[in-house]
């Protein structure tokens, strides 16, 4: 019974944990401008994160080595350092974006400007990572993030035209007034929002901290194969509601309050409250994950002792990196950069950083020295290679598309 | 065993499962027949900086070098006799308490992390 409960909890946490500020912004923006013509990208992204999260969970459970250990072992110190620099910058920028998301959610509830909330949120985040029992926090925020289900309910209340939505989904491409450049720009942002590197850093490091062994493989697979797709469903609901409400009016979404609006339209004040609570929990949960991931990557590259379960004084370098990352993340926001724009940038930069993270996972998942007879089967390898190609193409195309479309402005 | 593939850049774990560092470099010696063999593992930013080389390498090694100060005795050296199993990690047969602590860890604990309330508590 206890085991069933822990599996269920893991799934629920994965659902809530999948959605972060990147998913919220990218799905709502794409829905408003392109309808659900990007639905297939979301599907491709969710399958991709499932394939690679399963691989990294398996490698970690069997060998006890987290993902960034593998990056260093397989790419060598120089290339791994380049990857570390890229991943660390993207993770800290994402942390900034999540802090901004928390601030905006609180601003919508209190009408106090988010810039005043950012330092408060940063301090609360640091205290949480310093002292609180992490598994409890993870479960609380994962479960609270489930209130985003309100967007699924809202979609059915809005009475959308299924024929028209099907038309958009079945004919991928830009609608009138948009061009292929912006279409692909948003496709890459959506893809990157599903596969953000911090997700595998966090997932595998958490597995090391909880001392997973080969016996936990089943739990890992259930979490990944049930939790992430259901999380993707929440992201899809954001795209659907935005496509239903904003796309027919040719409106674009550029603030968090607009993302919440479909829930308010369909379900009134309660719907709005649930949406805000969901935004708050999803972004705060992701802020915790990115803050820790920043510390994980650096500590694992250099071989320092790291982890939430150690006393901070026994992992002084790790905790210093976490502390500095939170300060830098908050400082980025206090330059008054628009958090939504910051999110768009982090998605494009993370698309560029993806290949160097996922290639070593695929290589090690085939190494019998690490995995014995639990190496990749044919399906995992076929999918892994196919996705690596997609990831490479997205990484190469991200920057040129960003420049030619001026961040998707068209 | 391939040095670059099976040993370099792997995580070193002490006999209690605590992380010690990476195999940032190795020290080669010669046995009685004059054949080269590994005599020690080198770990820490100084060994890493030297291996990477150039300005970047000096930059990585810099803080460790400054913190080591006058009592400089080179990068942390782990005699090959202390190495147990070599697998996905390098397992030592000694505890890390018997090895010198990395200077950066000591400095950050004494000057920053250790001074914050709650640093000694498990969460």
Interface residues (C-beta under 8 A of the other chain):
Chain A: X63 X64 X65 X69 X72 X73 X76 X77 X78 X80 X81 X130 X131 X132 X133 X134 X302 X303 X304 X305 X306 X308 X309 X310 X311 X312 X313 X316 X317 X319 X320 X323 X369 X370
Chain B: X4 X6 X8 X9 X10 X11 X12 X18 X19 X20 X21 X22 X24 X43 X45 X48 X51 X52 X56 X87 X88 X89 X102 X104 X105 X108 X109 X112 X113 X114 X116 X118 X119 X120 X121 X122 X123
